[in-house]
Amino acid sequence: MSLKFLAAAAVVVALLGMDAARSTGAIEAAKPKVFCDKVASPLGSNSQSGSSGKPYLTVDKLASSLQRGQTGCLRAGVYQRDVELKKGGSSGAPITITSYPGERATLLGRIHVNDHANNLVFQNLDLDGYNRERLPSPTVNGDNVVFRDNDVTNRHTSICFLLGSREWGRARGTVIERNRIHNCGQLPATNHHHGIYAEATDNARITDNWIYDNADRGVQMFPDAQRTYVARNVIDGNGEGVVISRTSSHNVVEKNIISNPVVRYNLEDFELTGTGNVGRRNCLWSTRHAGNPAGLQTGLVWPTIENIITDPGYVNRAAKDFRLHPGSPCNTFSLIPANDPLAARKKLKRPVQLWALRSLVRPGGRIRLRAKLPLDNAGHAPARALLKVRRDGAWRRVGAMKLKLDRTAYEVALRLGDQKKWRSFGQARVWSGRRTLRLRVSVKGVGLSNNLVVRIGR
C-alpha cells in the first residue's frame, strides 16, 4: 500500500561541526557559569588584591591565594613561567584554575603538582609545557588532580603528562578528560616521550580525549600503573597507541579508537608481569603491517577482545578533526557521537530528530510525523529521508519522504490487511498482534534519527 505524504518535515539548522580554527577545537556549547574568587592577568600585579578590577600577575600568586573550594580565573593572554603547585583543596572542595569566562589563557612553561597538592582542577586552558630543562609537563605527584577541556602540547620537546613517581610521589585518582593532547616528544622518536606516561599511579581515569601526533606512545602504563581506565579516546598517529608494561595490573582499555601508528603498533606490552589487564571493544586500524590491520603487537600477552577492525572514517584527519562520519562503525564505541572531547557532556542525540504529533494510532487511522535535520554549510537540505519500521528483528523500508523547508507534517496510513493478521503500513506489514510501532528515518549524508515508538490502539 503506498504512502500518502501530505507535506514535508521541518528542517532546522543544527551546529554539527566544530570551529576548526580554534586551537582547542571545542564545540561552542553552554557551560556551567564560572564564579571567580580571585583573578590574574598579564597586565596585573602581585601587589594587588586579586579582584577582577585589581588582578594578580602570575599563576603562582593566584594559586597560592586560593582556599579550598575556590576558583582562580586567568584573563586571556600568555603566562610565561614554570608553575609549581604546593597546596590544594579538599575532597569535594577542590581548588580550580581556569580561564576567565569567555576568554582563553595560555600557560607557557612547566606545570608541576607536587605530592602535597591534592584536589586540584585545571580546565579550559591552553597548556604549552615547553621549558628550558625539557622536563615533562604537566607532572602530577599529588592525588585527585583533574585536567579537563584543555589543549596540551610541548611542541615536540618532551613527555607531556607524567603521572606519579616512586621517588617524588605516587599519583592517585588522576582524571584526564576531554582534552587535546598532541605533538609531545622529541622527533625523530626516542622511544621515551609520550602523550600520557602513567609511571606510578592508582585509579587514573583517561577518558574522552583526542591524543594524537605524539612521538612515542599515546598512553604508556610503565612500570607500575594500577587500575587505570582508558576509555572513549581517539588515539591516532602516535608512534604507538597504548602500551602496558612491567607490574602494571588491572588496567582496562575499552571503547577507544586507536589508529595509524607511525613507529610500531596500536596495542603493545613490554616485560609485562602484571595481571588482570584487558583491551575490549576498541576500534582499531593500521596500514603499517601486511595482514595485521588491527595493529596488534605479535605475541601480545594481555587479552584484546570484541574489537572492530576498520578505518574509523574521521571527518578530516588532516585537519585534526577526529569526529566520525555518521556511518562509521566506530560510532558504536563512543558515548559522544562526534567524539569531540571538548563537547558538552550531554545525552546522546542523533543528527535527525523524529517525533509523532500523536502517541496513539488506531487501525485505519493515520500517523502524523515530523522530523528535524541540519542544513549543510550552503543552506541546503537533503532531498529525501527514508522511513523504516522495525519488524522481525530488522528495519523494513516504508517509503521515501520528500523534504522541503516548511513546517507541515508527514502523514502515513495504518490499515488492517485483508486476512486481519497483518497491519499494512506503507510498504511494510506489521503483525496485527503488535501493540506498538517502532519507526526511524535515515538521511543520506546526515545519518539516522532516534527510534520512535507509537502505540497501536484497538
ZAKE-123391 format. One line per 10 residues: number of its first residue (from 1); their letters; for each residue x, y, z of C-alpha. Coordinates in steps of 0.5 Angstrom, whole numbers, plus 500, padded with zeros to 3 digits. Example, Ala and Ser with C-alpha at 12.3 -4.5 7.8 and 13.67 -1.06 7.14 Angstrom:
REM ZAKE-123391
1) AS) 525,491,516 | 527,498,514
REM end
This chain:
REM ZAKE-123391
1) MSLKFLAAAA) 500,500,500 | 503,507,498 | 504,512,503 | 500,519,503 | 505,524,505 | 502,531,505 | 508,535,506 | 515,535,509 | 519,536,515 | 521,542,518
11) VVVALLGMDA) 529,543,517 | 533,547,522 | 540,549,522 | 544,545,527 | 551,546,530 | 554,539,528 | 561,542,526 | 567,545,531 | 570,551,529 | 577,548,527
21) ARSTGAIEAA) 580,555,527 | 580,555,535 | 586,551,538 | 582,547,542 | 577,545,537 | 572,546,542 | 564,546,540 | 561,552,543 | 556,550,548 | 553,552,554
31) KPKVFCDKVA) 558,551,560 | 557,552,568 | 557,559,570 | 564,560,573 | 565,565,579 | 572,568,580 | 574,568,587 | 581,571,585 | 583,573,578 | 590,574,575
41) SPLGSNSQSG) 592,578,569 | 598,579,564 | 597,586,566 | 596,585,573 | 601,586,579 | 602,581,585 | 602,587,590 | 594,588,588 | 588,585,592 | 587,579,586
51) SSGKPYLTVD) 580,582,585 | 577,583,578 | 579,590,578 | 586,589,581 | 588,582,579 | 595,579,580 | 600,578,575 | 602,571,576 | 599,564,576 | 603,562,583
61) KLASSLQRGQ) 601,568,586 | 594,566,584 | 594,559,586 | 597,561,593 | 592,566,595 | 586,561,594 | 583,557,599 | 579,550,599 | 573,550,594 | 575,557,591
71) TGCLRAGVYQ) 576,558,584 | 582,563,581 | 581,565,574 | 586,567,569 | 585,573,564 | 587,572,556 | 594,572,555 | 600,568,556 | 603,567,563 | 611,565,561
81) RDVELKKGGS) 614,562,567 | 614,555,570 | 609,554,576 | 609,549,582 | 603,548,586 | 605,546,593 | 598,546,596 | 591,544,594 | 584,544,596 | 580,538,600
91) SGAPITITSY) 575,532,598 | 569,535,595 | 572,542,595 | 578,543,590 | 582,549,588 | 580,550,581 | 585,554,576 | 581,556,570 | 581,561,564 | 576,568,566
101) PGERATLLGR) 569,567,563 | 569,568,555 | 577,568,555 | 582,563,554 | 589,564,558 | 596,560,556 | 601,557,561 | 607,557,557 | 612,553,562 | 612,547,566
111) IHVNDHANNL) 607,545,571 | 609,541,577 | 603,539,582 | 608,536,588 | 606,531,593 | 603,536,598 | 598,539,593 | 592,535,592 | 585,536,590 | 586,541,584
121) VFQNLDLDGY) 583,542,578 | 586,545,571 | 580,547,566 | 579,551,560 | 587,553,559 | 592,552,553 | 598,549,557 | 604,549,553 | 609,545,557 | 616,548,553
131) NRERLPSPTV) 621,549,558 | 629,550,559 | 630,544,562 | 625,540,558 | 622,537,564 | 615,533,563 | 609,538,564 | 604,537,567 | 608,533,572 | 603,530,577
141) NGDNVVFRDN) 605,528,584 | 599,530,588 | 592,526,589 | 586,527,586 | 588,532,581 | 583,534,575 | 585,536,568 | 579,538,564 | 578,541,557 | 585,543,556
151) DVTNRHTSIC) 589,544,550 | 596,540,552 | 603,540,548 | 610,542,549 | 612,543,541 | 616,536,541 | 621,537,546 | 619,532,552 | 614,528,555 | 607,532,556
161) FLLGSREWGR) 603,528,562 | 608,525,567 | 603,522,573 | 607,519,579 | 614,517,581 | 617,512,586 | 621,518,588 | 617,524,588 | 610,522,590 | 605,517,587
171) ARGTVIERNR) 599,520,584 | 592,517,586 | 586,519,583 | 588,523,577 | 583,525,572 | 585,527,565 | 578,528,561 | 576,532,554 | 583,535,553 | 587,535,546
181) IHNCGQLPAT) 594,532,548 | 599,533,542 | 606,534,539 | 609,532,545 | 616,529,545 | 622,529,541 | 623,528,534 | 626,523,531 | 623,519,536 | 627,517,542
191) NHHHGIYAEA) 622,511,545 | 622,515,551 | 617,521,550 | 609,520,551 | 603,524,551 | 601,521,558 | 606,517,562 | 603,513,568 | 609,511,572 | 607,510,579
201) TDNARITDNW) 599,511,579 | 593,508,582 | 586,509,579 | 587,514,574 | 582,516,569 | 584,518,562 | 577,519,558 | 574,522,552 | 581,526,550 | 584,527,543
211) IYDNADRGVQ) 591,524,544 | 595,525,537 | 602,526,534 | 606,525,540 | 613,522,538 | 612,515,542 | 606,512,546 | 600,516,546 | 599,513,553 | 604,509,557
221) MFPDAQRTYV) 603,505,563 | 610,503,566 | 613,501,570 | 607,501,576 | 600,503,574 | 595,500,577 | 587,500,576 | 588,505,570 | 581,506,566 | 583,509,559
231) ARNVIDGNGE) 576,510,555 | 573,513,549 | 579,517,547 | 582,518,540 | 589,516,540 | 591,517,533 | 598,518,529 | 603,517,535 | 609,513,535 | 605,507,538
241) GVVISRTSSH) 598,507,541 | 597,504,548 | 603,500,552 | 602,496,559 | 609,494,562 | 612,491,568 | 608,490,574 | 602,495,571 | 596,491,573 | 588,491,573
251) NVVEKNIISN) 588,496,567 | 582,497,563 | 583,500,555 | 576,500,552 | 572,504,547 | 577,507,544 | 579,509,537 | 586,507,536 | 589,508,529 | 595,510,525
261) PVVRYNLEDF) 601,508,529 | 607,511,526 | 613,507,529 | 610,501,531 | 603,498,534 | 597,500,536 | 597,496,543 | 603,493,546 | 606,491,552 | 614,490,555
271) ELTGTGNVGR) 616,486,560 | 609,485,563 | 608,481,569 | 602,485,572 | 596,481,571 | 588,483,570 | 589,488,564 | 585,488,558 | 583,491,552 | 576,490,550
281) RNCLWSTRHA) 571,493,545 | 576,498,541 | 576,501,534 | 583,499,531 | 586,501,525 | 593,501,522 | 596,500,515 | 604,499,517 | 604,492,517 | 601,487,512
291) GNPAGLQTGL) 596,482,514 | 595,486,521 | 590,492,520 | 589,492,528 | 596,494,529 | 597,489,535 | 604,487,537 | 606,480,535 | 605,476,542 | 601,481,546
301) VWPTIENIIT) 600,478,553 | 594,482,555 | 588,480,552 | 584,484,547 | 577,482,545 | 571,484,541 | 575,489,537 | 573,493,531 | 578,493,525 | 576,498,521
311) DPGYVNRAAK) 578,505,518 | 575,510,523 | 572,515,518 | 575,521,521 | 571,528,519 | 578,531,517 | 584,527,520 | 589,532,516 | 586,538,520 | 586,534,526
321) DFRLHPGSPC) 578,534,526 | 577,527,529 | 570,527,529 | 567,521,526 | 562,521,520 | 555,518,522 | 556,512,518 | 563,510,522 | 562,503,525 | 567,506,531
331) NTFSLIPAND) 561,511,533 | 558,505,537 | 564,505,541 | 564,512,544 | 559,515,549 | 560,522,545 | 557,521,538 | 562,526,535 | 568,524,539 | 570,531,541
341) PLAARKKLKR) 573,531,547 | 571,538,549 | 564,538,547 | 559,539,553 | 557,532,556 | 550,531,555 | 545,526,553 | 547,522,546 | 543,525,541 | 542,523,534
351) PVQLWALRSL) 543,528,528 | 536,527,526 | 530,528,531 | 524,525,529 | 517,525,533 | 510,524,532 | 504,529,533 | 500,524,537 | 503,518,541 | 497,513,539
361) VRPGGRIRLR) 494,511,532 | 488,506,531 | 488,502,525 | 485,505,519 | 488,512,522 | 494,516,520 | 500,518,524 | 503,525,523 | 510,525,524 | 515,531,524
371) AKLPLDNAGH) 523,531,523 | 528,536,524 | 535,535,521 | 541,540,519 | 542,544,513 | 549,544,510 | 554,550,510 | 551,552,504 | 544,552,507 | 541,546,503
381) APARALLKVR) 537,541,506 | 538,533,503 | 532,532,498 | 529,526,502 | 529,521,508 | 528,514,508 | 522,512,513 | 523,505,516 | 519,501,521 | 522,495,526
391) RDGAWRRVGA) 519,488,524 | 522,481,525 | 529,484,528 | 530,488,522 | 529,495,520 | 524,495,514 | 523,501,509 | 517,504,509 | 518,509,504 | 521,516,502
401) MKLKLDRTAY) 520,523,505 | 521,529,500 | 524,534,504 | 523,542,504 | 523,548,508 | 516,548,511 | 513,546,518 | 508,542,516 | 508,534,518 | 508,528,514
411) EVALRLGDQK) 502,523,515 | 502,516,514 | 497,511,513 | 496,505,518 | 490,500,516 | 488,492,517 | 490,487,512 | 485,483,508 | 487,477,513 | 486,481,519
421) KWRSFGQARV) 493,478,521 | 497,484,518 | 497,491,519 | 499,495,513 | 504,501,514 | 506,504,508 | 511,498,504 | 512,494,510 | 507,490,514 | 506,489,522
431) WSGRRTLRLR) 503,483,525 | 496,485,528 | 498,483,535 | 503,488,536 | 501,494,541 | 507,499,538 | 510,501,532 | 518,503,532 | 520,508,527 | 526,511,525
441) VSVKGVGLSN) 529,515,519 | 535,515,515 | 538,521,511 | 544,520,506 | 550,524,509 | 547,526,515 | 545,520,519 | 540,516,523 | 534,519,527 | 532,517,534
451) NLVVRIGR) 528,511,535 | 520,513,535 | 515,509,539 | 508,510,537 | 502,506,541 | 497,502,536 | 490,502,539 | 485,497,538
REM end
